[in-house]
Amino acid sequence: MAQPVDADPVGDLAGDFEAATEQQWLDLVAKVLGDRPVESLTSATADGIEVRPLYTEGPDESVTGAPGAAPFTRGFTANQRDGGRWDLRVFVDGAGGPGCTTELERGATSLLVGAGALATQDALRASLAGVHLDLVPVVLAAGSGFTASAEWLMSLWADSAVGDDSATGGFGADPIGVLARSGRLPQGIHRALADGAGLAAMAADRYPRVRTWSVDATPYAEAGASEAQELAAMLSTAVAYLRSMQDAGMGADDAAASVELTLGADADFFTTIAKLRAARRLMRRWHRHAVWTRR
């Protein structure tokens, strides 16, 4: 006879075990280290920040903030995502490998469309055939050709009867990131910034759920940048895009809402979390204190 299945089969996995104490952990570590003190496990990042071997409960919420409250290191909203899940964005480039619909069937919840699928307008249409564009966010990894790719995606939304308020995703404009990764930008940086700002101004008026800029700091991390250097590159790039939108006449709130960020994550799990939380603090201050001033 079939038995009902627990909706959360792993929720009580540790329920029959007593909670371990910090001293128990220290005793076990001492057996492994022998004569070495536990402090010998302390390391440091490339920026000289100390990383301890064990972290227990930290400061209270008055310091770290509750989810949805300043300084937003634990999320910008107290509400869970739909279904309590993370967004799972999968890269598809149309050059062999699984297609968009296959990745969605496997559990992807949004799509990052790369160069192979952006070679032509027909290539983009073919890659997104069968995708419910009113439900699935589509973000373009368009390289230097972000204006043409954005026009193709907007045309596809219109042909698919996707309303402006229902279109979600991003145009993926990141000319500084393209320049950092490849060393070249055909239209030049000043033209690219002006084109991106014009696109952002249009999107702010027409597509409230679409971001124009994608600040990608991974080229710097892949080139050996430390965590602080990666954050510095992220901030300086974001400021350059902000200033270009200022020149296009956009307000601070619309400009800030036009930017998304990409940071690298590696096997150093807790340092990665610290970097992401630092980025949240930095971007909160950047948005809060954004002031339009002429250079």
C-alpha positions in Angstrom: 0.0 0.0 0.0 1.4 3.4 -1.0 2.5 5.6 1.9 2.2 9.4 1.8 5.5 11.1 1.0 6.8 13.8 3.3 6.8 17.1 1.5 10.2 17.9 3.0 12.0 14.5 3.3 15.3 16.0 4.5 13.8 18.6 6.8 14.3 16.4 9.9 17.4 14.6 8.8 19.4 15.8 11.9 16.4 15.6 14.2 17.6 12.6 16.1 21.0 14.0 16.8 22.1 16.4 19.5 23.5 19.7 18.3 27.2 19.7 18.2 29.1 22.2 20.3 32.0 24.4 19.3 34.2 22.6 21.9 33.4 19.2 20.4 34.5 20.6 17.0 37.7 21.9 18.6 38.5 18.6 20.3 38.2 16.7 17.0 40.4 19.3 15.2 43.0 19.0 18.0 43.2 15.2 17.3 44.1 15.9 13.7 46.4 18.8 14.2 48.4 17.2 17.0 50.8 19.8 18.4 49.7 22.5 16.0 47.2 25.1 17.5 43.8 25.6 15.8 44.9 29.1 14.9 47.3 27.5 12.4 44.2 26.9 10.2 43.6 30.7 9.9 44.4 32.0 6.4 44.3 35.3 4.6 42.9 36.5 1.3 45.0 38.3 -1.3 43.8 41.5 0.2 45.0 40.6 3.7 41.6 39.8 5.2 41.8 37.1 7.8 39.7 34.0 7.3 39.2 31.9 10.4 38.7 28.1 10.3 35.3 28.3 12.0 32.5 30.8 12.2 29.7 30.5 14.7 26.7 32.8 15.3 27.7 36.3 14.4 26.3 39.7 15.3 22.6 40.2 15.8 20.3 41.5 13.2 20.9 45.1 14.3 24.3 44.8 12.6 23.7 42.3 9.8 20.2 43.4 9.0 17.1 41.2 8.6 16.1 40.0 5.1 14.6 42.9 3.2 16.1 45.5 5.6 19.2 47.7 5.5 22.0 47.0 4.9 20.4 44.3 2.6 23.3 41.8 3.0 20.7 39.1 3.5 18.5 39.9 0.5 16.5 42.9 -0.8 13.1 41.5 0.2 11.7 39.5 3.1 9.5 37.5 0.7 10.6 34.2 -0.8 11.0 33.8 -4.5 8.1 32.1 -6.3 8.0 28.5 -5.0 10.9 29.4 -2.6 13.4 28.7 -5.3 16.5 30.5 -6.7 16.5 31.7 -10.3 18.5 29.1 -12.3 19.8 30.9 -15.4 21.4 28.7 -18.0 23.7 29.7 -20.8 22.7 28.7 -24.3 24.5 29.8 -27.4 22.9 27.9 -30.3 26.2 26.3 -31.3 25.3 22.7 -30.5 24.5 21.4 -27.1 21.0 21.5 -25.4 18.6 24.1 -26.8 16.5 26.6 -24.8 13.4 24.4 -24.5 15.5 21.4 -23.4 17.2 23.5 -20.7 13.8 24.7 -19.4 12.5 21.2 -19.3 15.5 20.3 -17.2 14.7 23.0 -14.6 16.2 26.2 -15.9 14.0 29.3 -15.0 15.7 31.9 -17.1 18.0 32.0 -20.2 21.3 33.7 -20.9 21.6 33.7 -24.7 25.1 33.8 -26.1 26.9 34.7 -29.4 25.9 31.6 -31.4 22.2 32.4 -31.0 22.8 36.1 -31.7 24.6 35.8 -35.0 21.5 36.9 -36.8 17.9 37.8 -36.0 16.8 34.5 -37.5 19.2 32.6 -35.3 17.7 34.3 -32.2 14.2 33.4 -33.3 15.2 29.8 -34.0 16.9 29.5 -30.6 13.9 30.8 -28.7 11.3 28.9 -30.7 8.9 27.2 -28.4 9.9 29.3 -25.4 7.0 31.1 -23.6 8.5 34.6 -23.7 5.8 36.0 -21.4 7.0 33.6 -18.7 10.7 33.1 -19.2 13.2 35.9 -18.6 15.7 36.1 -21.5 19.0 37.9 -21.0 21.4 38.6 -23.9 25.1 38.0 -23.8 25.4 40.3 -26.8 29.0 41.5 -26.7 29.7 44.6 -28.6 26.5 44.2 -30.7 24.1 44.8 -27.9 21.9 47.4 -29.7 21.1 45.2 -32.7 20.5 42.2 -30.4 18.2 44.3 -28.2 16.2 45.3 -31.3 15.8 41.7 -32.4 14.6 40.6 -28.9 12.1 43.5 -28.8 10.8 42.5 -32.2 10.4 38.9 -31.1 8.5 40.0 -28.0 6.1 42.0 -30.2 5.7 39.2 -32.7 4.9 36.8 -29.8 2.3 39.2 -28.4 4.3 39.7 -25.2 3.2 43.0 -23.6 5.7 45.5 -22.6 4.9 45.0 -18.9 5.3 41.2 -19.3 8.7 41.2 -21.1 11.4 40.2 -18.6 15.2 39.8 -18.9 17.9 42.0 -20.0 19.8 43.4 -23.0 23.2 42.6 -21.7 25.0 45.8 -22.5 28.5 45.6 -21.0 31.0 47.4 -23.4 33.6 47.9 -20.6 33.4 44.1 -19.8 33.8 43.3 -23.5 36.8 45.6 -23.7 38.4 44.0 -20.6 37.8 40.5 -21.9 38.8 40.9 -25.5 40.8 44.0 -25.7 38.7 45.5 -28.5 35.4 47.3 -29.0 34.6 48.1 -32.7 32.4 51.1 -32.1 34.7 52.6 -29.4 33.9 53.1 -25.7 32.3 56.5 -26.0 29.9 55.5 -28.7 29.1 52.3 -26.9 28.3 54.1 -23.6 26.1 56.6 -25.4 24.2 53.8 -27.2 23.7 51.9 -24.0 22.4 54.9 -22.2 19.9 55.6 -25.0 18.8 52.0 -24.8 18.4 52.2 -21.0 16.3 55.4 -21.3 14.0 53.7 -23.8 13.7 50.5 -21.6 13.0 52.5 -18.5 10.0 54.1 -20.2 8.8 51.0 -22.0 9.9 47.8 -20.3 9.7 48.0 -16.5 11.0 44.5 -16.0 14.0 44.6 -18.3 17.5 45.7 -17.4 19.8 47.2 -20.0 23.3 47.0 -18.4 25.0 43.8 -17.2 28.1 44.6 -15.2 30.2 41.5 -15.5 33.2 41.4 -13.1 34.3 37.8 -13.9 36.9 38.9 -16.5 38.9 40.5 -13.7 38.5 37.5 -11.4 39.6 35.1 -14.1 42.6 37.3 -14.7 43.7 36.9 -11.1 42.0 39.9 -9.4 41.5 39.6 -5.6 38.0 39.9 -4.1 38.5 43.6 -3.3 39.9 44.3 -6.8 36.9 42.5 -8.4 34.5 44.6 -6.3 36.4 47.8 -7.3 36.1 46.9 -11.0 32.4 46.2 -10.5 31.9 49.6 -8.9 33.9 51.6 -11.3 32.1 50.0 -14.3 28.7 50.6 -12.7 29.6 54.3 -12.1 30.7 54.7 -15.7 27.3 53.3 -16.9 25.5 55.5 -14.3 27.2 58.6 -15.6 26.4 57.7 -19.2 22.7 57.5 -18.2 23.0 60.8 -16.4 24.2 62.4 -19.7 21.1 60.8 -21.3 18.9 62.6 -18.9 17.8 59.6 -16.7 16.9 59.9 -13.1 18.9 58.1 -10.4 16.2 55.5 -9.6 15.6 54.6 -13.2 19.4 54.4 -13.8 20.1 52.2 -10.8 17.2 49.9 -11.8 18.8 49.4 -15.3 21.9 47.6 -14.0 22.5 44.0 -13.0 25.7 42.6 -11.6 27.7 39.4 -12.2 30.4 38.3 -9.8 32.6 35.2 -9.8 32.0 32.4 -7.3 34.6 29.6 -6.6 35.2 26.8 -4.2 36.0 29.1 -1.4 32.4 29.1 -0.3 32.4 31.4 2.7 34.7 34.0 1.1 32.4 34.1 -1.9 29.4 34.7 0.4 31.4 37.6 2.1 32.2 39.1 -1.3 28.5 39.0 -2.4 27.4 40.6 0.9 30.1 43.3 0.5 28.8 43.9 -3.0 25.3 44.4 -1.6 26.5 46.9 0.9 28.5 48.8 -1.7 25.7 48.9 -4.3 23.2 50.1 -1.6 25.5 53.0 -0.8 26.1 53.7 -4.5 22.4 53.9 -5.2 21.5 55.8 -2.0 24.2 58.4 -2.5 24.0 58.8 -6.2 24.1 62.5 -7.0 23.9 63.9 -10.5 27.0 66.2 -10.9 28.7 67.3 -14.0 32.3 66.3 -14.3 
